[in-house]
Amino acid sequence: MSETKKRPQMKNKGKVTKPKNIAKKANAPKRTYKPAANVNTKNKPRAKTQKKKETPKPPVRVAFLGGLNEIGKNLTVFECQNDIVIVDCGMAFPDGDMLGVDLVIPDYSYLEQNRDKIRGVVITHGHEDHIGGIPYLLAKVNVPIYGTPLTIGLIENKLKEHSLSAPPTLIKKNAGDRIRLGCFEAELIHVNHSIPDAVAVALHTPAGILIHTGDFKIDYTPIEGKMTDLNRFAALGDEGVLALFAESTNAERPGYTPTEQKVTDSFDKLFSTARRKRIIIATFASNISRIQQIINCAVKYGRKVAFSGRSMINYMNVARELGYVKVPDNLIIDIDQLKDYPPEKIVLATTGSQGEPMSALSRMAYSDHRKVSVGAGDFIIISANPIPGNERTVGNVVDELLKRGCEVVYESMYEVHVSGHACQEELKLLHSLVKPKYCVPVHGEQKMLQKHRSLAMSLGTPAENIYIGDVGKRIEISADGIKEVEPVTAGKVFVDGLGVGDVGSIVLRDRKHLGQDGLIIIVASLDVYDGHVISGPDIVSRGFVYVRESGDLMDDIRAMALEILEDCSRRNIHEWGVIKNKVKDDVAKLIVKQTGRSPMILPILMEV
């Protein structure tokens, strides 16, 4: 076939062609892409949205070595990660059954075991129940002590009486300062109390903010300094407070603690009433604001001021040196100069407001003071509340003073004392400002702690967020909750003279036994070979019976002891423990049968 057929050609084969332009509307804007500001679009892969895991915050552990279910001995231990901060280190006065004991301090065993973790001790104020244990702690663990100027001054004065192996590190800080202590940061917050320079402590921790109030009240017209820094408490509350450790001393008292100005008004009236009498005022040596009120009234009524009592003189010296007490020139006289002035020109400030047996006021009441005799020309003011348990001793001192013709004014008669501790309405105000997640009542007996718990619940704190502890207990606090963990070694250590901890429950039991029933000593000399009695037994009685009027009883005791010793010799018993126990048991039965008493029996046997 000559005629060739033309093969159909495929359009655009092997050739890329641009699509035909689509007709556009007239004046249509050109579409452009703009990347978001500050975003690098070059080679950036699309990010995957993943929720980042938050690392859990480390909890804070809190151990109580004192201050719970008791008055005094305040010491709280805060522990986080590998750091320990201690708040306060106080002592307590002995109870009536702690015969011969001078004071009671916490057991520091736990702190000794963890000495390398302790970053410092922060002291809230200079009262003995908050600083009295420091010399005994520093004797075991040399750690830095932080406090306000007056507090550190009082601690320095106290340490002069103790011989420490290493010089202490005492660091002065002011309210508003912050102290870095390992993972803790301690912030000092100004509060009112019955001693100047008192602070609360806010601990800024990895777990959150913890606030320890120390002792405080809210006084709108304080004698010295500013009122409690409520603004800072409120600011911390807005920031978020994990836990509040608030004192409970006055949690049972409704209303507000009266202002110190009421005491000033009462003093003024009493000074004008006393007129031609010598004025003697007993108060706490540490109540420096009260001493300033006494000085002010003395100036107004033209009287000289003298001080009696070692602690009173020590506190005054420190307060004057640091400028916390303002004293006009020539106002203070020595107690030896009292005889040089007429009674109406004298004010004597003294210790003994709690009826302590060896205090200056007690010695005056019982005519045992070497330099002051009291009588009908004396106007005596007791400017203090009796500490629970001291009511009877204070009453006895008042009775003795009245017997001597003194005119006595005490707290229940006039407003000559106001407390330094917050009552219910002040505690409510603090809780409302701080708004803590958890509440831990501290500083008080069980009834006070429980009342504080009820008060916190009335403000909306759930019962499960409130913890009532005891000495030796330890808790763990975190955002997840508050719980008890393993306890720590804690308790009471008795200080008797120079001895610390060498008086325990057994010694106190023996002292009580001796005080109640007396002592019988049986002394005999035995032959070293066969154990027969060479001389004795001789009987010595102390505090049991009057020997000259109890001859028959003494003869019976002697005869029985001789019979027991000879019996042991015949039976070839030579073990001292067995012989002594036999003498004690059989003589005790005889004495109980004849007298109904149980004296301590002490056999003393000697070999010859």
C-alpha positions in Angstrom: 0.0 0.0 0.0 1.7 3.1 -1.1 -0.2 5.5 0.9 1.1 5.6 4.5 -1.3 6.1 7.4 -0.3 8.9 9.8 0.1 7.7 13.4 -1.8 9.8 15.8 0.6 11.8 18.0 0.2 12.1 21.8 0.0 15.6 23.0 2.9 16.9 25.2 4.7 13.6 25.1 8.1 13.9 26.8 7.6 17.5 27.5 6.5 19.2 30.7 4.0 22.0 30.0 2.8 24.6 32.3 -0.9 24.6 32.9 -2.8 27.3 31.1 -3.4 30.4 33.1 -6.8 30.5 34.5 -8.5 33.8 33.8 -8.3 36.0 36.8 -10.6 38.6 37.9 -9.4 42.1 37.3 -7.3 43.6 40.1 -7.4 40.4 42.2 -4.7 40.5 45.0 -1.7 38.3 44.8 -1.8 35.5 47.5 1.4 35.3 49.6 2.5 33.2 52.7 4.0 34.9 55.7 5.7 32.8 58.4 4.8 33.6 62.0 7.1 36.1 63.8 10.3 34.7 65.3 9.7 31.3 63.8 12.5 29.7 61.8 10.8 27.8 59.0 14.0 26.4 57.4 14.4 22.7 57.8 12.3 22.7 61.0 10.4 19.5 61.7 7.0 19.7 63.2 7.3 19.4 67.0 5.4 16.6 68.7 3.3 17.8 71.6 4.2 15.8 74.7 3.2 16.5 78.3 6.3 17.1 80.3 6.5 15.1 83.5 7.0 17.2 86.7 9.7 16.0 89.1 8.2 15.4 92.5 9.2 17.9 95.2 11.2 16.4 98.1 9.1 16.3 101.3 10.1 17.9 104.6 10.3 15.8 107.8 9.7 17.4 111.1 10.7 15.9 114.5 9.6 17.3 117.8 12.2 17.0 120.6 10.2 19.2 123.0 7.4 21.7 123.4 4.4 19.3 122.9 2.2 18.1 125.8 4.4 20.3 128.1 5.2 23.9 128.8 8.8 24.7 127.8 11.7 22.7 126.4 10.8 23.9 122.9 12.9 22.3 120.1 11.6 21.5 116.6 13.8 19.8 113.9 13.1 20.4 110.2 14.8 18.0 107.7 14.8 18.1 103.9 17.1 16.2 101.6 20.4 16.2 103.4 19.9 19.3 105.5 18.6 19.9 109.1 17.5 23.2 110.5 16.6 23.5 114.2 14.1 26.1 115.5 14.6 27.0 119.2 16.5 25.1 121.9 14.9 25.6 125.3 14.7 24.1 128.7 11.8 23.5 131.2 11.6 23.9 135.0 11.4 20.7 137.0 8.1 19.4 138.4 7.5 19.0 142.1 8.4 15.3 141.9 11.8 15.9 140.3 13.6 16.2 143.6 16.9 18.0 143.5 16.7 18.6 139.7 17.7 22.1 138.6 16.3 22.1 135.1 15.1 19.8 132.3 16.5 19.8 128.7 15.7 17.8 125.6 17.4 14.5 124.7 19.9 15.5 121.9 20.7 11.9 120.8 19.1 12.3 117.4 21.0 15.6 116.7 24.3 14.0 117.7 23.6 11.1 115.3 23.0 13.6 112.5 25.5 16.3 113.4 26.9 16.5 109.8 23.4 17.5 108.5 22.7 20.4 110.8 23.1 23.7 109.1 22.1 25.9 112.0 19.8 26.7 114.9 17.3 29.6 114.5 16.1 31.1 117.8 12.8 33.0 117.9 13.4 35.0 121.1 15.4 35.1 124.3 13.2 33.4 126.9 14.7 30.4 128.8 12.1 27.9 127.4 13.7 28.8 124.0 17.4 29.4 124.7 18.0 27.5 128.0 19.2 24.3 126.4 21.7 25.9 124.0 24.8 25.5 126.3 24.1 21.8 126.6 23.5 21.3 122.9 26.8 23.2 122.0 28.7 20.9 124.5 27.7 18.0 122.2 27.3 19.5 118.7 29.1 22.8 117.7 26.6 24.4 115.3 25.9 28.0 114.3 23.2 29.9 116.3 21.2 32.6 114.5 19.0 35.2 116.3 18.1 38.8 116.7 20.6 41.1 118.5 18.9 41.0 121.9 18.5 37.2 121.7 22.1 36.7 120.7 23.2 39.0 123.5 21.3 37.0 126.1 22.8 33.8 124.7 26.3 35.2 124.9 25.7 36.1 128.6 24.4 32.6 129.3 27.4 30.9 127.7 29.8 32.8 130.0 28.7 30.4 132.8 29.6 27.3 130.7 33.0 26.1 129.6 32.7 25.0 126.0 35.4 23.1 124.3 35.0 25.1 121.1 34.0 28.8 120.7 30.4 29.1 119.7 29.3 30.7 116.4 26.6 33.3 117.2 25.3 35.2 114.3 23.1 38.3 114.7 20.2 38.8 112.2 17.3 41.3 112.1 13.6 40.8 111.4 13.2 40.8 107.6 16.6 39.0 107.0 16.9 35.7 105.2 19.4 33.0 106.1 20.5 30.4 103.6 20.8 27.0 105.4 21.4 24.3 102.8 18.2 23.7 100.9 16.3 25.8 103.4 16.0 29.6 103.5 14.9 30.9 106.9 13.1 34.3 106.9 12.7 36.2 110.2 9.3 37.9 110.7 8.8 40.5 113.5 6.2 39.6 116.1 5.1 41.0 119.5 5.9 39.1 122.7 6.8 39.9 126.3 10.4 40.4 125.3 11.7 42.6 122.5 13.3 41.3 119.3 10.9 38.3 119.0 10.5 36.8 115.5 8.6 34.1 113.7 10.4 31.9 111.2 9.3 31.2 107.6 11.2 28.3 106.1 11.3 28.4 102.3 11.9 24.8 101.3 11.7 22.7 98.1 8.4 21.3 99.3 6.9 24.7 100.1 6.7 27.4 102.8 6.5 26.4 106.4 5.9 29.0 109.1 6.8 28.6 112.8 5.4 31.4 114.9 7.5 31.0 118.0 5.7 32.8 120.9 3.7 35.8 119.7 0.7 38.0 120.2 -0.8 40.9 118.2 -0.4 44.1 120.2 -1.5 47.2 118.3 0.1 49.5 120.9 3.3 47.7 122.0 5.6 49.4 124.6 8.7 48.7 122.4 9.0 48.5 118.6 6.3 47.9 116.0 3.3 45.7 116.0 3.4 42.1 114.6 4.2 42.2 110.8 0.8 41.1 109.6 1.5 42.3 106.1 4.3 39.8 105.7 2.2 36.9 107.0 -0.6 37.9 104.5 1.9 38.1 101.6 3.2 34.6 102.4 -0.4 33.4 102.6 -1.1 34.8 99.1 2.1 33.1 97.9 0.9 29.8 99.4 1.8 28.3 102.8 2.2 24.5 103.0 2.1 24.2 106.8 1.7 26.5 109.9 3.3 25.5 113.2 1.5 27.9 115.6 1.9 28.2 119.4 -1.1 27.1 121.5 -0.3 28.5 125.0 -3.5 30.7 125.1 -5.6 28.7 122.7 -8.1 28.1 125.5 -8.6 31.8 126.2 -11.3 33.6 124.1 -10.9 37.1 122.8 -7.6 39.1 122.5 -4.6 39.4 124.8 -4.8 42.9 126.3 -2.2 45.4 125.3 0.8 46.3 127.5 -0.6 49.8 127.8 -3.1 48.5 130.3 -0.2 47.5 132.6 1.2 51.0 132.3 -2.1 52.5 133.4 -2.3 50.1 136.3 1.3 50.8 137.4 0.5 54.5 137.3 -2.5 54.1 139.6 -0.6 51.8 142.0 2.4 54.1 142.2 0.1 57.0 143.1 -1.6 54.8 145.8 1.6 53.6 147.4 2.7 57.2 148.3 4.8 56.8 151.4 5.6 53.1 151.1 8.5 51.3 149.5 7.4 49.6 146.2 8.7 46.1 145.5 7.7 44.6 142.1 8.3 40.9 141.2 8.3 40.0 137.6 10.0 37.8 135.0 13.6 38.9 134.6 13.2 38.5 130.8 10.2 40.8 130.6 12.3 43.7 129.5 9.2 45.7 128.4 7.8 45.4 131.9 11.1 46.7 133.4 10.9 49.7 131.1 7.4 50.4 132.4 8.7 50.3 136.0 11.5 52.6 135.1 9.1 55.1 133.4 6.8 55.2 136.5 9.8 55.5 138.8 10.9 58.6 136.9 7.4 60.1 137.0 7.1 59.7 140.7 10.6 60.6 141.7 11.8 57.2 142.9 15.2 55.4 142.5 15.3 51.9 141.1 17.3 48.9 142.4 17.4 45.3 141.2 17.5 42.0 143.1 18.1 38.6 141.8 21.0 37.4 139.6 18.9 36.7 136.5 17.2 40.2 136.8 20.6 41.9 137.0 22.0 39.8 134.0 19.0 40.6 131.8 19.2 44.3 132.6 22.9 44.6 131.9 22.4 43.0 128.4 19.3 45.1 127.6 21.0 48.3 128.7 24.2 47.6 126.7 22.2 46.9 123.5 19.9 49.9 124.0 16.7 48.0 124.6 16.0 49.8 127.9 16.2 53.5 128.2 17.4 54.6 131.7 18.0 58.2 132.8 21.3 58.9 134.4 21.6 58.4 138.2 18.2 56.5 138.3 19.6 53.0 139.1 21.1 52.4 142.5 22.8 49.4 144.0 20.8 47.2 146.4 23.3 48.1 149.2 22.2 51.8 148.9 18.6 51.1 149.8 19.2 52.2 153.4 20.4 55.6 152.1 17.0 56.6 150.8 13.5 56.9 152.5 11.0 54.2 151.6 8.9 56.5 149.4 11.9 57.1 147.1 12.5 53.4 146.3 11.3 50.9 143.7 12.9 47.4 144.0 12.5 45.2 140.9 13.0 41.5 141.9 12.7 38.0 140.7 10.4 35.4 142.3 7.1 36.0 140.6 6.6 32.2 140.4 7.3 31.6 144.1 10.6 29.8 143.4 12.0 28.7 146.7 15.5 30.3 146.1 14.2 33.5 144.4 14.7 36.9 145.9 11.0 37.5 146.7 10.7 34.1 148.4 13.7 34.8 150.6 12.3 38.2 151.5 8.9 36.5 152.5 10.7 34.0 154.7 13.1 36.5 156.2 16.1 34.8 154.5 17.2 37.7 152.3 20.6 39.1 153.4 20.0 42.7 152.2 16.2 43.2 152.2 13.7 42.9 155.1 10.0 43.4 154.4 7.2 44.6 156.6 4.4 47.0 157.1 6.0 49.7 155.1 6.2 47.7 151.9 3.8 47.8 148.9 4.5 44.6 146.9 3.2 44.0 143.3 3.5 40.5 141.7 3.4 41.3 138.0 3.1 37.8 136.5 0.7 35.0 136.0 1.5 31.8 137.8 2.8 29.1 135.4 0.4 26.1 135.6 1.5 24.1 138.7 3.0 27.1 140.5 -0.2 28.5 141.9 0.3 26.9 145.3 3.9 28.2 145.8 2.9 31.7 144.7 0.0 31.6 147.1 2.3 30.6 150.0 4.7 33.5 149.3 1.7 35.9 149.2 0.5 34.5 152.5 3.9 35.0 154.2 4.2 38.5 152.9 0.7 39.4 154.2 1.7 37.9 157.6 4.5 40.4 157.8 2.2 43.3 157.3 3.0 44.0 153.6 0.3 45.2 151.2 0.3 42.8 148.3 -1.1 43.3 144.8 -1.2 40.3 142.5 -2.5 39.7 139.0 -6.0 38.6 139.8 -6.6 41.9 141.7 -5.4 44.5 139.2 -4.2 44.5 135.6 -0.6 44.4 136.6 0.3 41.7 134.1 -0.8 40.8 130.5 0.2 37.6 128.7 2.7 37.5 125.9 0.8 34.8 124.0 -2.0 35.0 121.4 -5.6 34.3 122.5 -8.2 32.7 120.2 -9.1 35.8 118.1 -5.4 36.5 117.4 -4.9 32.9 116.4 -7.9 33.1 114.1 -6.5 36.2 112.5 -3.2 34.6 111.8 -4.7 31.5 110.4 -6.9 33.6 108.1 -4.0 35.6 106.8 -1.6 32.6 106.3 -4.3 30.2 104.9 -2.1 27.1 105.5 -2.8 23.8 103.8 -1.8 21.9 107.0 -1.9 23.0 110.6 0.4 21.7 113.4 -0.4 23.2 116.9 2.8 23.4 119.0 3.9 24.8 122.4 1.3 23.6 124.9 -0.3 20.9 126.9 -2.7 18.4 125.3 -5.8 20.4 126.2 -4.3 23.5 124.6 -3.3 21.6 121.4 -6.8 20.1 121.1 -8.4 23.5 121.5 -6.2 24.9 118.8 -7.2 22.1 116.6 -10.9 22.9 117.1 -10.2 26.5 116.4 -8.4 25.7 113.1 -11.3 23.4 112.1 -13.8 26.2 112.7 -11.9 28.3 110.1 -12.3 25.6 107.5 -9.2 23.5 107.8 -10.1 19.8 107.3 -9.5 17.5 110.3 -7.2 15.3 108.3 -5.0 18.3 107.6 -4.4 19.0 111.3 -1.7 17.1 113.2 -1.5 16.8 117.0 1.9 15.4 117.9 4.0 14.4 120.9 7.7 14.5 121.9 9.6 12.0 119.8 7.1 11.9 117.0 8.1 12.7 113.4 6.0 13.7 110.4 6.5 14.0 106.7 4.9 16.9 104.9 4.5 17.3 101.2 1.9 18.6 98.7 0.4 15.0 98.8 -0.3 15.0 102.5 0.9 14.9 106.1 1.8 11.6 107.7 3.6 10.1 110.6 6.9 8.3 109.9 9.4 6.5 112.2 9.9 8.3 115.5 13.2 9.6 116.8 14.9 9.3 120.2 13.5 11.9 122.5 12.7 12.6 126.2 13.8 14.4 129.3 17.4 14.9 130.4 17.8 16.1 134.0 20.4 18.7 135.0 21.5 18.5 138.6 24.3 20.8 139.5 27.2 20.0 137.1 25.7 16.6 136.2 23.8 16.3 132.9 21.8 13.1 132.4 23.3 11.3 135.3 20.0 11.6 137.2 17.4 9.3 135.8 14.1 7.8 136.8 15.7 5.3 139.2 17.6 8.1 141.0 14.4 10.2 141.2 12.5 7.2 142.5 15.1 6.7 145.2 15.0 10.4 146.2 11.3 10.2 146.4 11.5 7.0 148.5 14.0 8.7 150.8 11.9 11.8 151.1 8.8 9.9 152.0 10.0 7.0 154.2 13.5 7.7 155.2 16.6 5.5 155.3 17.9 2.6 157.5 21.6 1.7 157.3 22.8 -1.6 158.7 26.6 -1.8 159.1 28.5 -5.0 160.0 32.1 -6.4 159.9 32.5 -10.0 158.8 35.4 -12.4 159.1 37.1 -12.8 155.8 37.6 -16.6 156.2 34.3 -18.0 157.5 31.9 -14.9 157.3 30.9 -14.8 160.9 30.1 -11.4 162.4 33.1 -9.7 164.1 31.3 -6.4 165.0 27.9 -5.0 164.7 25.5 -4.9 163.2 25.0 -1.2 164.0 21.8 0.5 162.9 21.7 4.1 161.6 18.3 5.8 160.9 17.7 9.0 158.9 14.3 10.3 158.2 12.6 7.1 159.5 12.1 7.3 163.3 13.7 9.2 166.1 16.1 6.6 167.4 16.1 7.6 171.1 12.3 7.1 171.2 12.4 3.8 169.2 14.9 1.7 171.1 12.8 -1.5 171.0 12.4 -1.3 167.2 16.1 -0.7 166.7 17.0 -3.7 168.9 14.6 -5.9 166.9 16.2 -4.8 163.6 19.7 -5.4 165.0 18.7 -8.9 166.3 17.2 -9.9 163.0 20.1 -8.6 160.9 22.6 -10.5 163.2 20.5 -13.7 162.9 20.5 -13.5 159.1 24.3 -12.8 158.9 25.1 -15.7 161.2 22.8 -18.0 159.3 24.5 -17.2 156.0 27.9 -17.9 157.7 26.7 -21.3 159.0 25.3 -22.2 155.5 28.6 -21.1 153.9 27.0 -18.3 151.8 29.7 -15.7 151.0 28.1 -13.9 148.0 27.6 -10.3 148.9 24.6 -9.8 146.7 22.7 -12.8 148.2 23.5 -11.8 151.8 22.5 -8.1 151.3 19.2 -9.0 149.6 18.4 -11.4 152.4 19.0 -8.7 155.0 17.0 -6.1 153.1 14.0 -8.4 152.5 13.6 -9.8 156.0 14.3 -6.5 157.8 11.8 -4.7 155.4 9.1 -7.3 156.4 9.8 -6.7 160.1 9.6 -2.9 159.8 6.3 -3.0 157.8 4.8 -5.3 160.3 5.7 -3.0 163.3 5.4 0.4 161.7 3.5 0.2 158.4 6.4 2.1 156.7 8.8 1.2 153.9 12.1 3.0 154.4 15.0 2.4 152.1 17.3 -0.3 153.6 21.0 -0.1 152.9 23.2 -2.9 154.2 27.0 -2.1 154.4 29.2 -5.2 154.9 32.9 -5.1 155.4 35.4 -8.0 155.5 38.0 -8.0 158.2 
